[in-house]
Amino acid sequence: MDVKNMQTEGNGTEKKTNFIPNPLPVPKRHTKREMGYDHEISPDKMHYDVEIHPGDDFDL
């Protein structure tokens, strides 16, 4: 038997499903936040790679 036929009433209209309200607490909806800074950093200070000497053996 077809599922669509099972969901329709005898006169051809679809039966509306009535759900009960959820009694369980749900988490709050996420609110998007933007982070602001007190001062602007110049592009010449925006480097994060630290130059090391080829002879450094800090990882041994």
Beta strands, then each sheet from edge to edge (+ up, - down):
end
